[in-house]
Amino acid sequence: MTFQDIITELRIFWSKENCIIGEGYDIEVGAGTMSPLTFFGVLGNKPYRVAYTQPSRRPQDGRYGDNPNRLYKHHQFQVILKPPPEDIIKIYINSLSKLGIKEEEHDIRFVEDNWESPTLGAWGVGWEVWCDGMEITQFTYFQQAGGIDLSPISVEITYGLERIALFLQKKESIFEILWNDDIKYGDLRLNEEREMCIYSFEEANIEKLRTIFDFYENEAEVTLSKNLILPSYEFCLKLSHIFNILDARGAFGVTERTQYITRIRSIANRCANLYLKEKNGKESSD
Amino acid sequence: MGKNLLIEIGVEEIPARFLNDISENFKNNFKNFLDKERILYKKIQNFSTPRRLIIFVEDISTYQENRVVKIKGPKRSIAFSTNGEPTSALLGFMDKNQGKLEELKFEKVGKDEYVFIEKNVEGKLTKDIIEKNFNDILFSIPIKKPMKWDNISFIRPIRWILALIDDEVLKIKIGNIEAKNKTSPFLKTVKENIKVTNANSYFEIMEKEGIFISFDKRKEKIFNELKSFEKELGVEIDIDEELLDELTNLTESPLVFYLAIPSISKNLPTEILIEILKKGARVFPGIKNGEIVYAFGVQNGINRKSEIVKEGFYNIIKAKIDDAIFFYNKDKEINLKDRIDGLKKIIFEKNLGTYYDKTLRVIKLLSKIYNDIKVSDEERIALDRAALLSYADLVTLIVQEYPELHGIIGKILSSISKEEKIVSDIIGEFIYPRKRSDRLPKDNLSKILGIVDRIDTLVGSFLSKLEPTSREDPMGLRRISFTLLELLISFENKISLRNLIEYSLNTYPDNLKKDFNVDNLINFIKGRFRLIFEENGIQYDIINCVLNLDDIVPYYSFKNAKYIKEIYDNENFIEFVKAYKRIFNIVKEYDETVEIKKDLFIKEEEKDLFETFQTIYNDIDKSKTLDFSNFFNKSFNLIEKINRFFDNVLVMDKDEKIKNNRMSLIKSILNLIKNFGSFEEIIKL
């Protein structure tokens, strides 16, 4: 099964489970969780289901394409179900069987792994899912987002697409994965990996990035004061990405690092609160 | 034969580290409930798998026991009129409780007498009581990291309930889940839920599914399979107890498999490879001729083909090794000493600064204890250097990925960075013992750094109010105290706990010390010491004897306690304690010691005692040892003199000067003996 087939199968599967099939967000994010489709989707009490592929950037994991298992940018297939159905574990295992991973043959195990995003004021408990020892999915019951206790809670299922492709195609390097029948993952992305790493680790102008950080933060304050929730949140995402580049460069001292995180979280929390306030206002006037 | 009760709570995978506690608490709660409700049974057992919390009660009675309840009525003086007739108050009470006048009882409560009636309450149906109380029982299990769903809070969502008394289903409901006579099979998606017609047939059904519901049985199965592979393959398997427990609780149907380690592993030091296998891939290393050749894993599902599972594990092991080689090669590029600045970015604890700050404190503290211990100049230089580099490996990629490699990587990289062997040995050794009863450092210098490093953490944590509570011990101070004591017990230098703490305090800023009380920390450490003593079979009066002192030197506390235990029934020791107590009883509250003057002695016996005391005092003072056996064996003469003194001399002389002189003499003797223990604690005699 090719990389793109995996995505197609998952989209079809979750579409049948009544999910909105979304697209990856067009701003740099570190994980599918950060897309507004998840961040705002899990807030409020109305049932909600969404699934989408999200390219995710983690400068810290960048290895110039030299390491067969680590990437600056990888792909997540993200599913949110609010509230989680009772048989969610079965549904998830059935989705794996659509990819050819049958429960009878493979040792699929749920190993405790709790998740926390200090920048988003979000946390949850759950597992990493092992398939024959390899971690292929992060499975989390969200408890809080934007500093708000969630009710009902959502389940977040995050498939690591490169891991699953490695496993299904029995490849030893991500760059050897078949994207489709003709093109390898490396053909499409290796150069990007190298260049993005060179930029992040060698060329990025740390002082300029700090200035840009301050600028975006200011813009966020302006848009927040005008109740423009999504623009504010987009600035929050930009801040988070700049933070990640600076962090990968080791640009922060310890206390400074915490301060930057707090600054980002403050915007995320206010976006969440504003979103709920508007939503509740609308719902009660419906 | 009575009926049997079976309850199986189906939960999405419970974290391995919590499973045993939750299962145990479930049983205890249930047992307490049965006892409180007077429901009789023969035996109660708990079982658990990652997905199942099980209670099985044998021979449970159908009804609770009957009981008599006492109902309190009005005061006697109000219940009856002056001429002895029942008042309306009493009649109303009797009416309400359907009591009979002739069964009335009187009892004093406080000052007044009240009327009572006793009523027989018939036991209710066990089934009804369990149904009514079950949710309370289940949800009063303490959960360390709970989650919420559907307004329920538990460790993970509950998805089914199997609850039977023999063949009768209990009416239990948690959220939307109602108890049924069904259980989930091993495979979650392939088969329908299995019907359990009778509580007794459950065990057979589980066995048929290949599910081992007992933790002990699963653990034993894994262990035995590992052992038989050892024989079959001629390897030695590093059966890590923690990993064994974890894997036991990550499986409900365990089966051991093995595979050959990819040959690229040759590019990694063995210590790193072991960590990758255990922590990274959760497999046991198999060692042949000093080399790791196999990995032993545990799959879930005894009926599964190991071939497929093995392939996955092989790939994950290979990927982790690839990663580690990348990290390790990068880490080797930078000298360890050039990483020290990087410690400024790693927080040790919020109030206590970074690891850089900690490193500086440890070096400072070392310079203070050099006065108390014997080390050569070369050793000092090596220790200081090792302390400076001791945390530098935290900055490396490999330690960030595998934190438990701290120390081990420091050692490897320091020798690559051409540090002296003595220095890199200390860096690699001072981390031991890493937990209780782990191995000790191989040499004394590593012990010194280990002691200093731990004292710094303990003092700092107590200064920042991080002392452990019954629920939390975020800094791991219990473990640190235990390992500190293990180090001190094995460390022959005469180094006292109070001195260590005082020295360490000097390395912290004054503003942190405001409400700090040294005794709190000393008592906390003594508390751990008690447990160590108890585990060594030392009875509590001996423990009190060696610990109830202002200051202790743990090496001697331990040695002396063992010695006292040995001579506890010895006649000389009994005499010794008797004499000690004679002194103790007289001078325990005497605080005005004066300088002893020979010319104030009148009687031969007191002069004699003084001389004997002086000899032994000088002897002990010169030898500087707190070894009680040494003192005890020299004390026979002193004891005899003490007894003769008391038999012939009256301490309480009319002349204050003479009295004080005598008191001071025996107080000095008491103080001398108190260096070794508080022998008034010995209960014998």
HADDOCK unambig.tbl for C-alpha pairs under 7 A between the chains (distance, minus, plus):
assign (segid A and resid 69 and name CA) (segid B and resid 319 and name CA) 6.67 0.50 0.50
assign (segid A and resid 86 and name CA) (segid B and resid 159 and name CA) 6.76 0.50 0.50
assign (segid A and resid 90 and name CA) (segid B and resid 188 and name CA) 6.34 0.50 0.50
assign (segid A and resid 90 and name CA) (segid B and resid 189 and name CA) 5.79 0.50 0.50
assign (segid A and resid 105 and name CA) (segid B and resid 304 and name CA) 6.36 0.50 0.50
assign (segid A and resid 105 and name CA) (segid B and resid 305 and name CA) 6.96 0.50 0.50
assign (segid A and resid 106 and name CA) (segid B and resid 308 and name CA) 6.95 0.50 0.50
assign (segid A and resid 106 and name CA) (segid B and resid 309 and name CA) 6.32 0.50 0.50
assign (segid A and resid 107 and name CA) (segid B and resid 299 and name CA) 6.70 0.50 0.50
assign (segid A and resid 107 and name CA) (segid B and resid 300 and name CA) 6.14 0.50 0.50
assign (segid A and resid 107 and name CA) (segid B and resid 309 and name CA) 6.42 0.50 0.50
assign (segid A and resid 110 and name CA) (segid B and resid 13 and name CA) 6.24 0.50 0.50
assign (segid A and resid 111 and name CA) (segid B and resid 15 and name CA) 6.86 0.50 0.50
assign (segid A and resid 112 and name CA) (segid B and resid 15 and name CA) 5.14 0.50 0.50
assign (segid A and resid 125 and name CA) (segid B and resid 147 and name CA) 6.78 0.50 0.50
assign (segid A and resid 132 and name CA) (segid B and resid 309 and name CA) 4.82 0.50 0.50
assign (segid A and resid 132 and name CA) (segid B and resid 312 and name CA) 4.83 0.50 0.50
assign (segid A and resid 132 and name CA) (segid B and resid 313 and name CA) 5.87 0.50 0.50
assign (segid A and resid 133 and name CA) (segid B and resid 281 and name CA) 6.95 0.50 0.50
assign (segid A and resid 133 and name CA) (segid B and resid 312 and name CA) 6.08 0.50 0.50
assign (segid A and resid 133 and name CA) (segid B and resid 313 and name CA) 5.13 0.50 0.50
assign (segid A and resid 133 and name CA) (segid B and resid 316 and name CA) 6.66 0.50 0.50
assign (segid A and resid 134 and name CA) (segid B and resid 312 and name CA) 6.54 0.50 0.50
assign (segid A and resid 134 and name CA) (segid B and resid 313 and name CA) 6.93 0.50 0.50
assign (segid A and resid 134 and name CA) (segid B and resid 316 and name CA) 5.78 0.50 0.50
assign (segid A and resid 152 and name CA) (segid B and resid 150 and name CA) 6.72 0.50 0.50
assign (segid A and resid 153 and name CA) (segid B and resid 149 and name CA) 6.21 0.50 0.50
assign (segid A and resid 253 and name CA) (segid B and resid 345 and name CA) 5.17 0.50 0.50
assign (segid A and resid 254 and name CA) (segid B and resid 345 and name CA) 4.82 0.50 0.50
assign (segid A and resid 254 and name CA) (segid B and resid 346 and name CA) 6.44 0.50 0.50
assign (segid A and resid 254 and name CA) (segid B and resid 347 and name CA) 6.58 0.50 0.50
